[in-house]
């Protein structure tokens, strides 16, 4: 079956004709004789698309649309209007209708519009599913007291525009903290743009941050929009900011102070509305003493300080994290989910984790690949900590 369509029209002949045409195309149809009947059917049933007349007794098409947007917001709503109701049909589109079709409906246009509307619904559903999968991939897992303190801090900080400096060892989860802050902020409908300062050569970092104009240097063959502009209205996450050059630090400081940037090779000032989150595994106070980091930038970035504990400081979370990674990685590989016994967990808890959670995930992935259905202490000794 191609889909279930609700047809709403007070003219029986139109309902019958549409039902016959759509039935021939493989659609299941349900008919509603007026606006009130339509609202009842939307409350009681689920539809892949709604076709609705504008002028009807008991409740007009606009009223039905407004109710449908509350009851079934993802269901595409197509307005069928007489020539005298075009302005009303346009108003309906502004209020969320997918499209409108004039009476008498052109068969080809009707079928194409229905197909496009249902394809859009499918894409919206797929996008939502993908976003859920992605967000699950960035969950902060654990019950350790130190972690709960961080989550409480995030809940307080996220709704504000305060800049946050996140510190902690490599692989401890600094990026997860930044993502959670963004996801729980009022900026979460706008992008979270990331830049790893350690991964960009010092001569290119300013172009990455602020963009450049065509011809501003040898390889600048076209204009480039930088990370600050890309994050306008959203959040910019500067990872490993302790590795940023002093020249770039000065420009970032100016951008934070004035809310304006200029592209490399350009004179025009561009206003940007960006919340900046920064992270580092370095001791920035020691970097300041050594003359490698600007003290004024440090104070600008560290309105709120969040330190992410190492995995060695939250040993009690190793079992929870291991089970989480088992489920996640087996799902990614399309495998039947494996288990891990208590002796293997104790072995993992006794290890000194220099690479933190990232190292633990790699270890679990290796054990999943090399072990049988149940991961035992023997396999941990064999594949992870050989003597």
HELIX and SHEET records of a PDB file:
HELIX    1   1 UNK A   12  UNK A   24  1                                  13    
HELIX    2   2 UNK A   35  UNK A   44  1                                  10    
HELIX    3   3 UNK A   61  UNK A   71  1                                  11    
HELIX    4   4 UNK A   83  UNK A   85  5                                   3    
HELIX    5   5 UNK A   86  UNK A   94  1                                   9    
HELIX    6   6 UNK A  107  UNK A  137  1                                  31    
HELIX    7   7 UNK A  145  UNK A  158  1                                  14    
HELIX    8   8 UNK A  174  UNK A  183  1                                  10    
HELIX    9   9 UNK A  197  UNK A  199  5                                   3    
HELIX   10  10 UNK A  205  UNK A  210  1                                   6    
HELIX   11  11 UNK A  227  UNK A  230  1                                   4    
HELIX   12  12 UNK A  241  UNK A  243  5                                   3    
HELIX   13  13 UNK A  246  UNK A  258  1                                  13    
HELIX   14  14 UNK A  284  UNK A  289  1                                   6    
HELIX   15  15 UNK A  295  UNK A  301  1                                   7    
HELIX   16  16 UNK A  311  UNK A  313  5                                   3    
HELIX   17  17 UNK A  315  UNK A  317  5                                   3    
HELIX   18  18 UNK A  318  UNK A  333  1                                  16    
HELIX   19  19 UNK A  342  UNK A  349  1                                   8    
HELIX   20  20 UNK A  356  UNK A  370  1                                  15    
HELIX   21  21 UNK A  377  UNK A  383  1                                   7    
SHEET    1   A 5 UNK A  28  UNK A  32  0                                        
SHEET    2   A 5 UNK A   4  UNK A   8  1                                        
SHEET    3   A 5 UNK A  49  UNK A  53  1                                        
SHEET    4   A 5 UNK A  76  UNK A  81  1                                        
SHEET    5   A 5 UNK A  99  UNK A 102  1                                        
SHEET    1   B 5 UNK A 192  UNK A 196  0                                        
SHEET    2   B 5 UNK A 235  UNK A 239  1                                        
SHEET    3   B 5 UNK A 275  UNK A 280  1                                        
SHEET    4   B 5 UNK A 164  UNK A 167  1                                        
SHEET    5   B 5 UNK A 304  UNK A 307  1                                        
SHEET    1   C 2 UNK A 260  UNK A 261  0                                        
SHEET    2   C 2 UNK A 270  UNK A 271 -1                                        
SHEET    1   D 2 UNK A 339  UNK A 340  0                                        
SHEET    2   D 2 UNK A 374  UNK A 375  1                                        
END                                                                             
